[in-house]
Amino acid sequence: MKVRLLSRELIADALRLVDVLILLGGSGLAFAVYVAQVLKADYLLDAYVNITLIAAVAYVAAGRLLEIYQPYKLPDAFYGIGRSLAGFGLTLIGCLALGFATHTTDNWSRGWAAMWIVFTGAGLVVARLILARAIIDWQKAGHWNDRIVVVGLPDMASRVIHDLTEKGVHADTLAVFDERAEARRGTFETPRPLLFGLQALFEFVRTNPVDQVIIAFPWSNEARILTLVDRLSVLPVDITLAFGTEILHKRCLKMRSSRGVHMMQLGSRPLTERQILAKRIEDLTLGALITLAAAPILLLIALLIRLESPGPVFFRQQRHGFNDTIFEILKFRTMYVEQGDTSGRERTVRGDPRVTRLGRFLRRWSLDELPQLLNVLKGDMSLIGPRPHPVGMLAEKDDYREVVQNYAARHRVKPGITGWAQVNGYRGAAETKEVARLRVEHDLEYIDRWSLLFDFRILVMTAVSVAAGTEAY
């Protein structure tokens, strides 16, 4: 779950910050040139600072109202210039109305106001022209393009790609898929590599940076489309339909249009690139702080493990990670080496003879999980998220994937050291199929509800739970 260097969302956020700085800088420059040098009235600084800060807040609000920072509109310099100047105009009108209402207009120099308008207006125009020029270069280099795959009938997939190209949509079509594995016998011509079977599509998305999956089917294939959408919903990508129907509008999240190519959005990635970046900053900041604070405890536990029984300090196990990839999780070893289970199939029971005396203490207080902070800093895990399950983990005697419908959807975000399921009592191995279903249900609820505030709530609940002592064994 990586953020693109030239993410449209993040560029839009950066532009919003640049605009605010231009507004503030224009006011400051006007003050320095006219008020301080011509009027020699720099003692009125507070009045200018206050109205400028109010203007900055008003401009951000105007930006949302006028849709100044629509990511897909950023390449259009004329759109950006018109909307940003209109937003600045609304800001000035709001400031003037506030000044009349509070009888403070006499505190502002007309010369300063005129210079502020000129400096800020020029700055907004220049910023849009520079950004538009930069985006043209990024488009030529392919850094600004959506990365898409098309799945459906090969001839219709070719038509979709042709329409995108003809309309000038900046998208890189990485591959075309026919979800029918048995279709290999046919001979098809497509503008991109043609692959077969949904399993091949899943593997492709896991190993390639894909932003969007476009479904290319005629309107008569409603049942096939709905089935395909359900299957694709486990992937952390946007899902759009190039040829929609009235019935499918019930599943529609929103309509998308790129330069006249209309598509119906039927599924979306769980986190936007802005949210992915925010969560990664959260993980790196809190993860580093917790690791530094816990360093003495980590060293002490490592020493005690080596003294109690022979073998490595860490227990390593293959777990399911983001996008259903496999990674190696780290835990403090709590069992005797010769009796450990790296497959995850043997459930630990109360009084399990495989667990060392120190291991029981570590498990009770969840201290065996602390090395996963290294997985977080490495990027394999997050502090908060669905717990990563061992590759061979069972619910009763059946594989988790067979027990829980849409199980793989929990892998659309990074796994966590703790999660919503754990603080609600679903910790450790699932003893029954019903517990397995409820755990995954909580994991999917977490993905749907994600926010930094929700993460903080789970962290607090985890700390309270650990302090009270857990029932882990």
C-alpha positions in Angstrom: 0.0 0.0 0.0 2.4 2.6 -1.3 1.7 6.2 -2.1 2.6 7.4 -5.6 5.2 10.2 -5.6 2.9 12.3 -7.9 -0.4 11.4 -6.4 -3.2 13.7 -7.6 -4.7 14.0 -4.1 -1.4 15.0 -2.6 -0.5 17.4 -5.3 -3.9 19.0 -4.8 -3.2 19.3 -1.0 0.2 20.8 -1.8 -1.4 23.3 -4.1 -3.9 24.3 -1.4 -1.0 25.0 0.9 0.8 27.0 -1.8 -2.3 29.1 -2.4 -2.6 29.9 1.3 1.1 30.8 1.5 0.6 33.1 -1.6 -2.3 34.8 0.1 -0.3 35.3 3.3 2.8 36.3 1.5 1.0 38.8 -0.7 -0.4 40.4 2.4 3.0 40.5 4.1 4.7 41.9 1.0 2.0 44.6 0.6 2.5 45.5 4.3 6.3 45.7 4.0 6.2 47.7 0.8 3.4 50.2 1.5 2.4 50.2 5.1 5.8 50.0 6.7 7.8 52.0 4.1 5.3 54.5 2.7 2.9 55.1 5.6 5.5 54.3 8.3 2.6 52.7 10.2 4.1 49.3 11.1 2.6 49.6 14.6 -0.7 48.5 13.1 0.7 45.1 12.3 -1.9 43.2 14.5 -4.8 44.5 12.4 -3.3 43.3 9.2 -2.3 39.9 10.6 -5.8 39.3 12.0 -7.6 40.0 8.7 -5.0 38.0 6.7 -5.5 34.9 8.9 -9.2 35.2 8.6 -8.9 35.5 4.8 -6.7 32.4 4.7 -9.5 30.4 6.5 -12.1 31.9 4.2 -10.1 31.1 1.1 -9.8 27.4 2.1 -13.6 27.3 2.6 -14.1 29.0 -0.8 -11.8 26.4 -2.3 -14.1 23.6 -1.1 -17.3 25.5 -2.3 -15.9 26.2 -5.8 -14.1 22.8 -6.2 -10.8 24.6 -6.8 -8.7 21.6 -6.0 -10.5 18.8 -8.0 -7.6 16.4 -8.6 -8.7 15.6 -12.2 -8.9 19.3 -13.0 -5.4 20.2 -12.0 -4.0 19.9 -15.6 -6.5 22.6 -16.8 -4.7 25.9 -16.1 -7.7 28.0 -17.2 -10.0 26.1 -14.9 -7.6 26.6 -12.0 -6.9 30.3 -12.7 -10.6 31.1 -13.0 -11.7 29.1 -9.9 -8.8 30.4 -7.7 -9.4 34.0 -8.6 -13.1 33.6 -8.0 -12.2 32.0 -4.6 -10.0 35.0 -3.8 -12.8 37.4 -4.9 -15.2 35.7 -2.5 -12.6 35.9 0.2 -12.2 39.6 -0.3 -16.0 40.2 -0.3 -16.2 38.2 3.0 -13.4 40.2 4.6 -15.0 43.5 3.5 -18.4 42.4 4.9 -16.7 41.5 8.2 -14.9 44.8 8.3 -18.2 46.8 7.8 -19.9 44.6 10.4 -17.2 45.1 13.0 -16.4 48.7 12.1 -12.7 47.8 11.5 -12.3 48.8 7.9 -10.5 52.1 8.9 -7.7 49.9 10.3 -6.7 48.8 6.8 -5.0 50.9 4.2 -6.5 51.1 0.8 -3.0 51.1 -0.8 -2.2 47.9 1.2 -5.5 46.3 0.0 -4.7 47.1 -3.6 -1.2 45.8 -3.5 -2.5 42.6 -1.7 -5.0 42.0 -4.4 -2.4 42.5 -7.2 0.4 40.4 -5.5 -1.9 37.5 -4.5 -3.8 37.5 -7.8 -0.5 37.4 -9.7 0.8 34.7 -7.5 -2.3 32.5 -7.9 -2.0 32.8 -11.7 1.7 32.0 -11.8 1.2 29.0 -9.5 -1.4 27.5 -11.8 0.7 28.1 -14.9 3.7 26.5 -13.3 1.7 23.5 -12.1 0.0 23.0 -15.5 3.5 23.0 -17.2 4.8 20.5 -14.7 1.8 18.2 -15.2 2.4 18.2 -18.9 5.9 17.0 -18.3 4.7 14.4 -15.8 2.1 13.2 -18.3 4.7 12.8 -21.0 6.8 10.8 -18.6 3.8 8.7 -17.5 4.0 9.7 -13.9 0.5 11.4 -13.8 -1.4 8.5 -15.4 -3.9 6.2 -13.8 -2.7 2.6 -13.9 -5.6 0.5 -15.0 -6.4 -3.1 -16.1 -9.5 -4.0 -18.1 -11.5 -7.2 -17.5 -14.3 -8.4 -19.7 -14.9 -9.4 -23.3 -11.7 -8.8 -25.2 -13.3 -6.9 -28.1 -15.2 -4.6 -25.7 -12.0 -4.2 -23.6 -10.2 -3.0 -26.8 -13.0 -0.5 -27.4 -12.7 0.9 -23.9 -9.0 1.4 -24.3 -9.6 3.0 -27.7 -12.1 5.4 -26.2 -9.8 6.4 -23.4 -7.0 7.0 -25.9 -9.2 8.9 -28.3 -10.5 11.2 -25.6 -7.0 12.0 -24.3 -7.5 10.4 -20.9 -4.1 10.0 -19.3 -4.2 6.3 -18.3 -1.7 3.4 -18.6 -3.5 0.2 -19.5 -1.3 -2.5 -18.0 -3.2 -5.6 -19.2 -6.5 -7.0 -20.4 -8.1 -9.9 -18.7 -10.8 -12.4 -19.8 -12.0 -13.8 -16.4 -12.8 -17.1 -18.1 -9.8 -19.4 -17.7 -11.2 -21.7 -20.4 -11.2 -18.9 -23.0 -7.5 -19.7 -23.8 -8.6 -21.6 -26.9 -9.8 -18.4 -28.6 -7.6 -16.0 -30.6 -8.0 -12.4 -29.7 -6.3 -9.2 -30.6 -6.0 -6.5 -27.9 -3.8 -3.4 -27.6 -2.3 -4.8 -24.4 -1.3 -8.3 -23.1 -4.4 -10.6 -22.8 -4.4 -12.8 -19.8 -7.0 -15.3 -18.6 -8.7 -16.2 -15.3 -9.5 -14.2 -12.2 -6.6 -15.9 -10.3 -4.2 -14.4 -12.8 -5.9 -11.0 -12.3 -5.5 -11.2 -8.5 -1.9 -12.2 -8.9 -1.3 -9.3 -11.3 -2.8 -6.7 -8.9 -0.7 -8.1 -6.1 2.5 -7.7 -8.0 1.8 -4.5 -10.0 0.8 -1.0 -9.0 -2.9 -0.9 -10.2 -5.2 2.0 -9.4 -8.4 0.9 -11.2 -10.0 -2.2 -12.6 -12.4 -1.4 -15.5 -15.1 -4.0 -16.2 -16.1 -4.1 -19.9 -19.3 -6.0 -20.4 -22.5 -5.2 -22.3 -25.6 -4.2 -20.3 -27.2 -7.7 -20.8 -24.6 -9.4 -18.6 -25.9 -8.0 -15.3 -25.6 -11.3 -13.3 -22.1 -11.8 -14.6 -21.1 -8.2 -13.8 -22.5 -8.4 -10.3 -20.7 -11.7 -9.6 -17.4 -10.2 -10.9 -17.8 -7.1 -8.8 -18.3 -9.3 -5.7 -15.1 -11.2 -6.6 -13.1 -8.1 -7.2 -14.2 -6.3 -4.0 -11.4 -8.0 -2.1 -8.8 -6.0 -4.1 -7.6 -2.5 -2.8 -8.5 -0.8 -6.1 -11.3 1.3 -7.6 -13.8 -0.8 -9.7 -15.6 0.9 -12.5 -18.0 -0.3 -15.1 -17.6 1.1 -18.6 -21.1 0.0 -19.8 -23.7 0.3 -17.1 -27.4 -0.6 -16.7 -30.3 0.8 -14.7 -30.4 -2.1 -12.2 -26.7 -1.7 -11.6 -27.3 1.8 -10.4 -28.3 0.3 -7.1 -24.7 -0.8 -6.6 -23.3 2.5 -7.9 -21.1 4.5 -5.6 -20.8 7.4 -7.9 -20.5 8.3 -11.6 -17.0 9.0 -12.9 -16.3 10.9 -16.1 -12.9 11.5 -17.7 -13.0 13.8 -20.7 -16.3 12.4 -21.9 -15.6 8.7 -21.1 -18.4 7.8 -18.7 -18.1 5.0 -16.2 -20.0 3.8 -13.2 -18.0 3.3 -10.0 -19.1 0.1 -8.3 -16.2 -0.3 -5.8 -13.4 1.8 -4.3 -10.1 1.4 -2.6 -10.5 1.4 1.2 -8.1 4.2 1.8 -7.3 7.2 -0.4 -3.6 8.0 -1.1 -4.0 10.9 1.3 -5.3 8.5 4.0 -2.5 6.0 3.3 0.1 8.7 3.8 -1.6 9.9 7.0 -1.7 6.3 8.4 2.0 5.7 7.4 3.0 8.9 9.2 1.1 7.7 12.2 2.8 4.3 12.1 6.3 5.7 11.7 5.9 8.4 14.4 4.2 6.4 17.1 6.0 3.2 16.2 9.4 4.9 16.6 8.4 6.6 19.9 7.0 3.3 21.3 10.1 1.4 20.2 12.5 3.8 21.8 10.5 3.9 25.0 10.3 0.1 25.1 13.9 -0.6 24.1 15.1 -1.5 27.7 12.2 -3.9 28.1 12.9 -5.5 24.7 16.5 -6.0 25.6 15.6 -7.5 29.0 13.1 -9.9 27.5 15.5 -11.0 24.9 18.1 -11.8 27.6 15.6 -13.7 29.7 14.5 -15.8 26.7 18.1 -16.8 26.0 18.7 -17.7 29.6 15.6 -19.8 30.1 15.8 -22.1 27.1 18.1 -22.7 24.1 17.1 -21.2 20.8 16.5 -18.0 19.0 15.0 -14.9 20.7 12.5 -14.3 17.9 9.7 -16.6 16.6 9.2 -16.1 12.9 6.1 -17.1 11.0 4.5 -16.6 7.6 1.4 -14.5 7.8 -1.1 -13.0 5.3 -0.4 -9.3 4.7 -1.7 -6.4 2.6 -3.3 -7.4 -0.7 -3.0 -11.1 0.4 0.7 -11.1 0.1 2.9 -13.1 2.5 5.3 -11.6 5.0 7.3 -12.9 8.0 6.0 -11.7 11.3 8.3 -11.3 14.4 7.3 -12.3 17.9 9.3 -13.1 21.0 9.7 -16.9 21.3 7.3 -18.2 23.9 7.6 -22.0 23.2 10.4 -24.5 23.4 12.1 -24.5 19.9 11.5 -28.2 19.2 7.8 -27.9 20.0 7.0 -24.7 18.2 4.4 -24.5 15.3 5.3 -22.3 12.4 2.3 -23.4 10.4 -0.3 -21.9 12.9 -2.5 -25.1 12.6 -2.0 -26.2 16.2 -4.0 -24.0 18.5 -2.5 -23.1 21.8 -4.6 -24.3 24.7 -4.6 -23.3 28.4 -1.7 -24.9 30.2 -0.1 -25.8 26.9 3.2 -27.7 27.8 4.9 -26.3 24.7 4.9 -22.8 26.3 7.8 -21.9 28.6 7.3 -20.3 32.0 8.5 -16.9 30.7 6.4 -17.4 27.6 3.2 -17.7 29.7 4.0 -14.4 31.4 4.8 -12.7 28.0 1.6 -14.0 26.5 -0.6 -12.9 29.4 0.7 -9.3 29.1 1.0 -9.3 25.3 4.7 -8.6 25.6 5.5 -11.3 23.0 3.9 -9.0 20.4 6.4 -6.1 20.9 8.9 -7.2 18.2 6.1 -6.5 15.6 7.0 -2.8 16.1 9.9 -3.7 13.7 7.4 -5.0 11.2 5.5 -1.7 11.5 8.7 0.4 10.9 9.6 -1.8 8.0 6.2 -1.3 6.4 4.8 -4.8 6.5 2.3 -4.0 9.3 0.5 -1.1 10.8 0.0 -0.3 14.5 -3.8 -0.7 14.1 -5.5 -3.1 11.6 -6.8 -6.6 11.2 -4.5 -9.1 12.9 -2.4 -11.0 10.4 -3.4 -14.7 10.4 -0.9 -17.5 9.9 -1.0 -19.0 6.4 -2.3 -22.3 7.7 -4.7 -21.0 10.3 -7.9 -23.0 10.7 -11.3 -22.2 12.2 -12.2 -25.5 13.9 -11.0 -27.9 11.2 -11.6 -25.8 8.1 -9.5 -23.1 6.4 -10.6 -19.6 7.2 -11.2 -18.8 3.5 -13.8 -21.6 3.3 -15.5 -20.6 6.6 -15.8 -16.8 6.1 -17.3 -15.3 3.0 -15.3 -12.4 1.5 -12.5 -13.2 3.9 -9.8 -11.8 1.7 -11.4 -8.3 1.9 -9.7 -7.8 5.3 -6.4 -7.8 3.4 -7.2 -4.5 1.6 -5.3 -2.7 4.4 -2.1 -3.5 6.2 -2.5 -5.9 9.2 -2.0 -4.5 12.6 -0.5 -5.3 16.0 -3.9 -4.7 17.5 -7.3 -4.1 16.0 -11.0 -3.5 16.4 -11.7 -7.2 16.7 -9.1 -7.7 19.4 -10.4 -4.9 21.7 -13.8 -6.3 21.3 -12.8 -9.7 22.7 -11.8 -11.6 19.6 -8.2 -12.2 20.4 -6.2 -15.4 19.8 -7.2 -18.4 17.8 -10.9 -18.8 16.7 -12.3 -21.7 18.6 -15.5 -21.8 16.5 -16.6 -20.9 13.0 -19.0 -18.3 14.4 -16.1 -16.6 16.3 -14.1 -16.6 13.0 -17.0 -14.9 11.2 -17.5 -12.3 14.0 -13.7 -11.5 14.0 -13.7 -10.9 10.2 -16.9 -8.9 10.5 -15.1 -6.6 13.0 -12.1 -6.3 10.7 -14.2 -5.2 7.8 -16.1 -2.8 10.1 -12.7 -1.3 11.0 -11.8 -0.8 7.3 -15.1 0.9 6.6 -14.9 3.2 9.6 -11.2 4.0 9.5 -9.9 7.4 10.7 -7.0 8.6 12.7 -9.4 9.2 15.6 -10.7 5.7 15.4 -7.1 4.4 15.5 -6.4 6.4 18.6 -9.5 5.0 20.2 -8.3 1.5 19.6 -4.9 2.2 20.9 -6.4 3.5 24.2 -8.7 0.5 24.5 -5.7 -1.8 23.8 -3.6 -0.1 26.6 -6.5 -0.4 29.0 -7.0 -4.1 28.1 -3.3 -4.9 28.5 -3.1 -3.1 31.8 -6.0 -5.1 33.1 -4.3 -8.4 32.1 -5.5 -10.5 29.2 -6.8 -14.0 29.1 -4.2 -15.0 26.5 -2.4 -18.3 27.0 
